[in-house]
Amino acid sequence: MTAHQILILFEIALVLFFLPAFGLYFMFPKAGVPGWKGLVPVLNSYEMIRLSKRPIYLFIIQFIPVVGWFFSLAILVEFVKTFGKFRFYQHALTVLTGGLYFLYVGMNKDDKYIGPEAAKKYKKSATREWIDAAIFAIIAATLIRTFVFEAYVIPTPSMEKTLLVNDFLFVSKFSYGPRIPNTPLAMPFVHHTMPLFDMKSYVEWIHIPYTRWFPAPVQRNDVVVFNFPAGDTVINKEEYQSEQPYYNVARMLGGSGGIDAGRAAILADPDQYPLIVRPVDKQENYIKRCVGIAGDTLQIKNQVVYINGVENKLPDYSETNYIVTTGGQQLDETVMKDEYDIDITNGEEFQQTGIPNRYAMLLTTIARDKMIKSGLAKNITPYLDSGRNVYPYDPQYNWTMDNYGPFWIPKKGATLTLNSFNYPFYERAIRVYENNKLEMRNGKIFINDQESNSYTFKMNYYWMMGDNRHQSQDSRYWGFVPEDHVVGEAWMIWMSWKNGVRWSRLFKKIK
């Protein structure tokens, strides 16, 4: 655990001591305690335990990371009972506001301190006990998912072999600071669609702007879970969703008429293309490696990523396609699997090229280096993808999947000079992610109806790529990931499954 993560845990605990302080300033005098004690974090918690005559070990347990948060909330509930507050909604208000409900109790002249003995005479029904237990469990799980970690499963091979399909992960929420949900009114434990029903799991009656507590920037080479930036609009059919993003389908349908023609075709046929617009926190979760951070200049040359002109080495278990020339040795299936992690019976990993001793192979960095060191390979060269169907899908960019850029990654507070060449590349960030009206009229750029040739960014942005470089739908296809889309850092594999448990992967830290 990093120093920043420890600091976040400490600060969250301190907030739970601090939030009730305003109300306790008015409640404590009603119980015969000086109001100033209510304003002192930690001391106010001790006084609540003393006044409600609860065991002192509850005070000590509060200081255990994460677990202690729930005991802090339990102490608040026990204390509000000493003011005759026994109803479910009163306890819910106490917990959900972190104790701010105490302001009402303290300032309401009709609410009196009745003491712990009177509070203990109140008995809850069995139904109420079950309801309280269920609500507490939901609140506890929600707090953990929001502030600490969330479980995630790898659905595709885009990060192989760093992460495998059906690796089950814990994603750390406090690595970059907990992000408050944009749509807090939602079904617990469900992302965006109700199971068994084709309906949203959330409502947007309340929409909270991007808020992140105790923020920390994403670091280069972190493995990051984020909301899919091109997932703000999706075609709500199983065969589309994020697998065939709306923008890709619109470009395909538009053909030479461009994406606007494709959008018109989609809107004209809502039965075939039913659309859903999703807020940021309800867009699909993706997982990739951050290869470029805000302020970097990034370029891909012959598959190799360069950051500010310096080579960014591929991770050990990153995969990409190579042409391998051997010395004519017979390739043994067992040796290739055990030594180089290559299944030569798998057409996706190994293919004959039609030239003797020359093969197309999908290799990790470790396997490539082993082949050269062992002498199995006389020569290994990258197999380059020359397709130009990459972001920003503009003919003036002569870029491909393996030869891309250079370009600058926007940084919060930094100003970019705009021109006709870079306009398509930064257009979506300025218009969609930062909510500006952006137009080009007669070769001139207008931002919010004001002519301008520069723009100052409001957020940091990141460039994400899959470790399986030729089997990944990543930033090369949809551009930047804004900081408000970042969910958390992939931390540890807690389970892995393929025809049984993959024991060697359990409790493996992700790097």
Helices and strands as residue ranges (DSSP letters): H 3-18, H 21-30, G 35-39, H 43-52, H 57-61, H 67-81, H 88-96, H 102-107, H 115-120, H 126-147, E 149-153, G 157-159, E 167-172, E 223-227, G 229-231, E 233-235, H 246-254, G 255-257, H 258-267, E 275-277, G 280-282, E 285-292, E 297-301, E 304-307, E 310-312, E 319-326, H 333-340, E 350-352, E 358-364, H 365-374, E 377-382, E 404-408, E 415-417, H 423-428, I 429-433, E 438-441, E 444-447, E 450-451, E 454-456, E 461-465, H 475-478, E 481-482, G 483-485, E 486-496, G 503-505, E 508-509
